[in-house]
Every structure is written in C-alpha cells, then in structure tokens.
C-alpha cells in the first residue's frame, strides 16, 4: 500500500506536491523496518547467535573445565561493583539449555522447567564456594 502511494506521488508530483515532503522513506526502507522481507534472515541470525553463544561452552566436559569457565567468565556476575546492565549481558550470554548442561556436569539432580539462568548460576556459585571452603578446611586440618 505504501509502495503504491509512494510511486503515485513521485510520478504525479505536481498534484501531490505537499505530500512529497511528508514521505521520508522509500518503500524498501519501510519494508526493512517492518522486517517483512527479513523473516528468514531473522530466524537464521537467531540460530547463528545461539551457535556462537554455545561455542564458548561446548568444550566444557568435566568439573575442572567448568570451574575454570566459572571463575573466568561467570563469577563476575556476583561482583557488586559491576553495573546491572553488564551483569545481565553476561548472564544472557549463555542459553538456558547450556546452563542446564553445565549444571548437569556437577549434579545428577534434574533441573525443573521453571529454573532460571540466575538460579542455575547461583547453584554453580554455591557449589564452587563450598568446594573452596572445604578445601581450605582440609588444608588447615593437616
């Protein structure tokens, strides 16, 4: 509809001189803004983003690798000096399915469907904090 209006105004410019200045965008720009032509690209981009997100964690297979990843990448979420926006960005940088997979490395207890990324990350935090506390207790004992 916009395309027909745009072309008729541009071709019959004399009659619609006042309207010509009102149409700032070409039909292609309008289509792109409405994403009518980009539905397939949007789906493809989302799947590429998911693959890109999971590339960071796909090599994590055991507790030691998960520990390194947690301390290097995820623990910053619990830093109170970090801005909330950056925390959310780090938290959302991994898909919920990947968080569930990472959690399954440290626990055989199944995760419920209502469990959020934050809940899983808290569980990882508790696990590694308890592990560090236990190690220090054992170290001081002997």
VMD Tcl script that draws the C-alpha trace (Angstrom):
set ca {
  {0.00 0.00 0.00}
  {2.80 2.39 0.94}
  {4.62 1.41 -2.24}
  {1.63 2.35 -4.43}
  {1.17 5.66 -2.63}
  {4.88 6.44 -2.82}
  {5.16 5.74 -6.56}
  {1.97 7.61 -7.44}
  {3.11 10.69 -5.52}
  {6.57 10.58 -7.09}
  {5.16 10.21 -10.63}
  {2.34 12.72 -10.25}
  {4.43 15.16 -8.24}
  {2.56 18.21 -9.46}
  {-0.77 17.17 -7.91}
  {0.70 15.90 -4.67}
  {3.42 18.44 -4.09}
  {2.58 18.91 -0.39}
  {2.64 15.16 0.27}
  {6.00 14.61 -1.40}
  {7.86 16.17 1.53}
  {5.91 14.06 4.04}
  {7.22 10.73 2.74}
  {10.74 10.49 4.10}
  {11.34 6.78 3.48}
  {11.43 4.67 0.37}
  {9.25 1.56 0.19}
  {12.36 -0.59 0.64}
  {13.25 1.22 3.86}
  {9.71 0.74 5.16}
  {9.76 -2.98 4.31}
  {13.09 -3.39 6.02}
  {11.90 -1.54 9.12}
  {8.85 -3.76 9.34}
  {11.02 -6.82 8.68}
  {8.63 -8.18 6.10}
  {11.48 -9.25 3.86}
  {13.82 -10.29 6.69}
  {11.83 -13.03 8.44}
  {14.09 -15.78 7.08}
  {17.21 -13.76 7.87}
  {16.00 -13.08 11.40}
  {15.47 -16.80 12.04}
  {18.86 -17.60 10.55}
  {20.57 -14.85 12.59}
  {18.99 -16.14 15.81}
  {20.24 -19.66 15.15}
  {23.71 -18.31 14.31}
  {23.74 -16.31 17.55}
  {22.77 -19.41 19.53}
  {25.58 -21.41 17.91}
  {28.00 -18.55 18.58}
  {26.92 -18.43 22.24}
  {27.33 -22.17 22.66}
  {30.79 -22.23 21.08}
  {32.17 -20.80 24.33}
  {30.82 -23.69 26.39}
  {30.76 -26.65 24.03}
  {34.24 -27.84 25.05}
  {33.37 -27.95 28.77}
  {33.08 -31.62 29.61}
  {34.23 -32.01 33.22}
  {34.22 -30.27 36.59}
  {37.71 -28.81 36.19}
  {36.91 -27.17 32.86}
  {33.64 -25.89 34.29}
  {35.50 -24.48 37.32}
  {37.88 -22.54 35.07}
  {35.00 -21.25 32.97}
  {33.02 -20.26 36.06}
  {35.87 -18.32 37.66}
  {36.99 -16.69 34.38}
  {33.63 -15.88 32.79}
  {30.67 -16.19 35.14}
  {31.78 -15.18 38.60}
  {31.82 -11.51 37.59}
  {28.02 -11.54 37.84}
  {28.34 -11.63 41.62}
  {30.68 -8.63 41.70}
  {28.67 -5.83 43.34}
  {30.75 -3.13 41.69}
  {29.62 -4.31 38.25}
  {26.73 -2.41 36.66}
  {23.42 -4.26 36.45}
  {23.38 -3.90 32.67}
  {26.71 -5.72 32.35}
  {25.59 -8.46 34.73}
  {22.52 -9.12 32.63}
  {24.64 -9.16 29.48}
  {26.98 -11.78 30.96}
  {24.05 -13.78 32.34}
  {22.28 -13.82 28.98}
  {25.42 -14.59 27.01}
  {24.70 -18.30 27.54}
  {21.43 -20.00 26.71}
  {19.31 -21.63 29.38}
  {19.90 -25.03 27.78}
  {23.65 -24.51 28.06}
  {23.34 -23.51 31.72}
  {21.37 -26.70 32.30}
  {24.04 -28.74 30.53}
  {26.78 -27.09 32.59}
  {24.83 -27.75 35.79}
  {24.45 -31.41 34.85}
  {28.25 -31.69 34.97}
  {28.29 -31.01 38.71}
  {24.99 -32.61 39.70}
  {22.84 -35.55 38.72}
  {19.74 -33.90 40.16}
  {17.42 -32.94 37.29}
  {16.54 -29.28 36.88}
  {12.89 -28.25 36.77}
  {11.47 -26.38 33.81}
  {10.84 -23.29 35.92}
  {14.51 -22.94 36.85}
  {16.03 -19.72 35.53}
  {19.55 -18.88 34.41}
  {20.10 -16.98 37.64}
  {19.02 -19.99 39.72}
  {21.43 -22.27 37.91}
  {24.22 -19.74 38.20}
  {23.53 -19.44 41.93}
  {23.79 -23.22 42.21}
  {27.15 -23.14 40.44}
  {28.27 -20.39 42.78}
  {27.26 -22.35 45.88}
  {28.97 -25.46 44.56}
  {32.31 -23.77 43.89}
  {32.19 -21.61 47.04}
  {31.54 -24.73 49.14}
  {34.31 -26.56 47.31}
  {36.77 -23.76 48.09}
  {35.66 -23.61 51.72}
  {36.04 -27.39 52.10}
  {39.48 -27.30 50.51}
  {40.62 -24.63 52.94}
  {39.26 -26.59 55.91}
  {41.03 -29.76 54.82}
  {44.22 -27.84 54.15}
  {44.20 -26.36 57.68}
  {43.41 -29.72 59.25}
  {46.60 -31.41 58.07}
}
mol new
graphics top color blue
foreach p $ca { graphics top sphere $p radius 0.5 }
foreach p [lrange $ca 0 end-1] q [lrange $ca 1 end] { graphics top cylinder $p $q radius 0.2 }
display resetview
